[in-house]
């Protein structure tokens, strides 16, 4: 390989997040509803029949499929499928910051207004129930934040002889913050709470 070939390859390369091609990609929607007492945030309770995270509170969303034009289209599609509404019932769809989870996921969150919420008919295969919380509640009540620490455990055949320090190598500890919002008897936590907190931060700016 000569220098000219190296330069051509570099010129044709578009930078992205290293390793992102191996990440699972998801799109999520924060649905807002106008009620008599102000704006409410809509949440889903995952069906108890689901294999993953049954009974947990979340926003509409799911994996981005190959047929989705982009992340926004995926978020709209998932919201329509899970809430049993049409695309005409969604308006003002805005993107938030995308997130990278330490578990190999990229999450693209959006916010949208749901018009005519009385037309919502949750898909029972995925959604056990829906409920709403006044937006002002989250503006006035900060989340509780707890820390999770991860322990490094190299596999049995890890080549300690190739690194300085060997088995006594000083691994950098890793931690994540878990967010919790408590509303009445409902616990909104995990990525749902973290996305919600990001949205609330924007509202407070």
KACOR-V32480 format. One record per residue. RES is the residue in one small letter. PSI is psi in degrees with one decimal (999 if undefined). BURIAL is b if it has 24 or more other C-alpha atoms within 12 Angstrom, else e. D_FIRST is the distance of its C-alpha to the first C-alpha in Angstrom with 1 decimal. Layout:
res->RES psi->PSI burial->BURIAL d_first->D_FIRST
res->RES psi->PSI burial->BURIAL d_first->D_FIRST
This chain:
res->x psi->127.1 burial->e d_first->0.0
res->x psi->174.3 burial->e d_first->3.8
res->x psi->-37.8 burial->e d_first->6.9
res->x psi->-40.1 burial->e d_first->8.3
res->x psi->-41.0 burial->e d_first->6.3
res->x psi->-45.0 burial->e d_first->7.2
res->x psi->-40.2 burial->e d_first->10.5
res->x psi->-40.3 burial->e d_first->11.2
res->x psi->-39.9 burial->e d_first->10.8
res->x psi->-37.7 burial->e d_first->13.1
res->x psi->-31.6 burial->e d_first->15.5
res->x psi->-3.0 burial->e d_first->16.0
res->x psi->130.8 burial->e d_first->16.8
res->x psi->117.5 burial->e d_first->20.6
res->x psi->142.9 burial->e d_first->21.7
res->x psi->-166.9 burial->e d_first->24.3
res->x psi->123.1 burial->e d_first->25.9
res->x psi->125.1 burial->e d_first->23.6
res->x psi->-0.6 burial->e d_first->24.8
res->x psi->-20.4 burial->e d_first->27.1
res->x psi->-17.3 burial->e d_first->25.9
res->x psi->-4.2 burial->e d_first->27.8
res->x psi->146.8 burial->e d_first->30.9
res->x psi->134.3 burial->e d_first->34.0
res->x psi->131.0 burial->b d_first->35.1
res->x psi->152.2 burial->b d_first->38.7
res->x psi->138.7 burial->b d_first->40.9
res->x psi->146.8 burial->b d_first->44.3
res->x psi->130.1 burial->b d_first->47.3
res->x psi->107.1 burial->b d_first->50.0
res->x psi->132.2 burial->b d_first->53.0
res->x psi->140.3 burial->b d_first->55.7
res->x psi->134.5 burial->b d_first->59.2
res->x psi->120.7 burial->e d_first->62.0
res->x psi->176.3 burial->e d_first->65.3
res->x psi->-32.5 burial->e d_first->68.7
res->x psi->12.5 burial->e d_first->67.9
res->x psi->-165.9 burial->e d_first->64.5
res->x psi->136.6 burial->e d_first->60.9
res->x psi->151.5 burial->b d_first->60.0
res->x psi->131.1 burial->b d_first->56.8
res->x psi->137.3 burial->b d_first->56.6
res->x psi->156.2 burial->b d_first->55.4
res->x psi->150.5 burial->b d_first->55.1
res->x psi->120.1 burial->b d_first->56.2
res->x psi->140.5 burial->b d_first->54.0
res->x psi->142.0 burial->b d_first->55.9
res->x psi->-12.0 burial->e d_first->57.1
res->x psi->-10.2 burial->e d_first->55.8
res->x psi->147.1 burial->e d_first->52.2
res->x psi->-38.1 burial->e d_first->50.1
res->x psi->127.0 burial->e d_first->48.2
res->x psi->49.5 burial->e d_first->50.3
res->x psi->140.6 burial->e d_first->53.5
res->x psi->-2.5 burial->e d_first->56.1
res->x psi->156.7 burial->b d_first->53.8
res->x psi->136.1 burial->b d_first->54.0
res->x psi->177.6 burial->b d_first->51.0
res->x psi->159.4 burial->b d_first->50.1
res->x psi->141.7 burial->b d_first->49.3
res->x psi->176.1 burial->b d_first->45.7
res->x psi->-170.9 burial->b d_first->43.2
res->x psi->141.4 burial->b d_first->39.8
res->x psi->122.1 burial->b d_first->37.9
res->x psi->157.3 burial->e d_first->37.8
res->x psi->-29.9 burial->e d_first->35.2
res->x psi->-9.5 burial->e d_first->37.9
res->x psi->131.0 burial->e d_first->38.5
res->x psi->-42.8 burial->e d_first->37.3
res->x psi->-175.5 burial->e d_first->36.7
res->x psi->-38.7 burial->b d_first->38.0
res->x psi->-44.6 burial->b d_first->41.2
res->x psi->-36.5 burial->b d_first->42.0
res->x psi->-43.2 burial->b d_first->41.5
res->x psi->-41.9 burial->b d_first->43.9
res->x psi->-44.9 burial->b d_first->46.5
res->x psi->-47.0 burial->b d_first->46.2
res->x psi->-39.2 burial->b d_first->46.8
res->x psi->-42.9 burial->b d_first->49.7
res->x psi->-45.1 burial->b d_first->51.3
res->x psi->-42.4 burial->b d_first->51.0
res->x psi->-33.2 burial->b d_first->52.3
res->x psi->-5.0 burial->b d_first->55.1
res->x psi->36.8 burial->b d_first->56.2
res->x psi->175.4 burial->b d_first->56.2
res->x psi->166.2 burial->e d_first->54.8
res->x psi->-24.1 burial->b d_first->52.2
res->x psi->-18.7 burial->e d_first->55.2
res->x psi->-3.7 burial->b d_first->56.3
res->x psi->134.5 burial->b d_first->53.2
res->x psi->165.7 burial->e d_first->52.7
res->x psi->61.8 burial->e d_first->51.0
res->x psi->119.0 burial->b d_first->47.9
res->x psi->142.3 burial->b d_first->45.9
res->x psi->149.2 burial->b d_first->42.8
res->x psi->-177.5 burial->b d_first->42.8
res->x psi->137.2 burial->e d_first->39.9
res->x psi->156.2 burial->b d_first->37.7
res->x psi->148.3 burial->b d_first->37.7
res->x psi->117.8 burial->b d_first->35.4
res->x psi->151.8 burial->e d_first->37.4
res->x psi->-0.7 burial->e d_first->36.5
res->x psi->25.3 burial->e d_first->36.9
res->x psi->31.8 burial->e d_first->33.8
res->x psi->145.1 burial->e d_first->35.5
res->x psi->126.4 burial->b d_first->35.0
res->x psi->128.0 burial->b d_first->38.4
res->x psi->102.4 burial->b d_first->39.0
res->x psi->148.4 burial->b d_first->42.7
res->x psi->162.4 burial->b d_first->44.8
res->x psi->139.5 burial->b d_first->48.5
res->x psi->157.0 burial->b d_first->50.8
res->x psi->132.5 burial->b d_first->54.5
res->x psi->114.4 burial->b d_first->56.3
res->x psi->146.9 burial->e d_first->59.1
res->x psi->62.1 burial->e d_first->62.1
res->x psi->-17.0 burial->b d_first->61.4
res->x psi->-14.9 burial->e d_first->64.4
res->x psi->-4.2 burial->e d_first->62.2
res->x psi->126.4 burial->b d_first->60.0
res->x psi->88.0 burial->e d_first->60.3
res->x psi->141.3 burial->b d_first->57.9
res->x psi->110.4 burial->e d_first->56.2
res->x psi->-20.1 burial->e d_first->58.1
res->x psi->-23.8 burial->e d_first->55.2
res->x psi->-28.8 burial->b d_first->53.1
res->x psi->122.7 burial->b d_first->55.6
res->x psi->-40.1 burial->b d_first->58.7
res->x psi->167.6 burial->b d_first->60.1
res->x psi->154.3 burial->b d_first->59.3
res->x psi->164.5 burial->b d_first->60.8
res->x psi->155.1 burial->b d_first->60.6
res->x psi->135.0 burial->b d_first->60.8
res->x psi->135.0 burial->b d_first->61.8
res->x psi->-35.9 burial->b d_first->59.0
res->x psi->-28.3 burial->e d_first->61.3
res->x psi->-43.5 burial->e d_first->61.4
res->x psi->-30.3 burial->b d_first->57.7
res->x psi->-35.1 burial->b d_first->58.0
res->x psi->-15.2 burial->e d_first->61.0
res->x psi->112.0 burial->e d_first->59.8
res->x psi->153.3 burial->e d_first->56.6
res->x psi->153.6 burial->b d_first->54.8
res->x psi->138.6 burial->e d_first->55.3
res->x psi->127.0 burial->e d_first->52.0
res->x psi->152.7 burial->e d_first->51.4
res->x psi->136.9 burial->e d_first->48.6
res->x psi->126.4 burial->e d_first->46.8
res->x psi->138.0 burial->e d_first->45.0
res->x psi->135.1 burial->e d_first->42.3
res->x psi->133.9 burial->e d_first->42.3
res->x psi->124.5 burial->e d_first->39.0
res->x psi->92.4 burial->e d_first->39.4
res->x psi->149.5 burial->e d_first->36.3
res->x psi->166.6 burial->e d_first->36.2
res->x psi->-37.8 burial->e d_first->37.8
res->x psi->16.8 burial->e d_first->34.6
res->x psi->132.2 burial->e d_first->33.1
res->x psi->73.3 burial->e d_first->31.4
res->x psi->-28.2 burial->e d_first->33.7
res->x psi->-12.8 burial->e d_first->32.9
res->x psi->-5.1 burial->e d_first->29.4
res->x psi->147.7 burial->e d_first->30.7
res->x psi->127.5 burial->e d_first->32.9
res->x psi->-21.8 burial->e d_first->36.4
res->x psi->-134.0 burial->e d_first->36.0
res->x psi->-13.7 burial->e d_first->38.7
res->x psi->14.5 burial->e d_first->40.2
res->x psi->136.4 burial->e d_first->37.2
res->x psi->86.9 burial->e d_first->38.5
res->x psi->141.0 burial->e d_first->37.1
res->x psi->125.9 burial->e d_first->37.3
res->x psi->151.5 burial->e d_first->40.1
res->x psi->139.7 burial->e d_first->39.6
res->x psi->153.2 burial->e d_first->42.3
res->x psi->156.6 burial->e d_first->43.0
res->x psi->132.6 burial->e d_first->46.1
res->x psi->127.2 burial->e d_first->48.2
res->x psi->142.4 burial->b d_first->50.4
res->x psi->127.0 burial->b d_first->53.8
res->x psi->131.3 burial->b d_first->56.3
res->x psi->119.7 burial->e d_first->59.7
res->x psi->115.0 burial->e d_first->61.8
res->x psi->-118.3 burial->e d_first->65.2
res->x psi->15.3 burial->e d_first->64.3
res->x psi->134.3 burial->e d_first->60.7
res->x psi->115.1 burial->e d_first->57.7
res->x psi->114.0 burial->b d_first->54.6
res->x psi->-177.5 burial->b d_first->51.7
res->x psi->-147.4 burial->b d_first->48.0
res->x psi->-33.2 burial->b d_first->45.4
res->x psi->-46.0 burial->b d_first->48.3
res->x psi->-35.6 burial->b d_first->50.0
res->x psi->-41.6 burial->b d_first->46.8
res->x psi->-42.5 burial->b d_first->46.1
res->x psi->-42.7 burial->b d_first->49.8
res->x psi->-40.3 burial->b d_first->49.8
res->x psi->-44.2 burial->b d_first->46.9
res->x psi->-43.0 burial->b d_first->48.8
res->x psi->-37.2 burial->b d_first->52.0
res->x psi->-41.0 burial->e d_first->50.2
res->x psi->-40.4 burial->e d_first->49.3
res->x psi->-28.2 burial->e d_first->52.9
res->x psi->-11.8 burial->e d_first->54.2
res->x psi->999 burial->e d_first->52.1
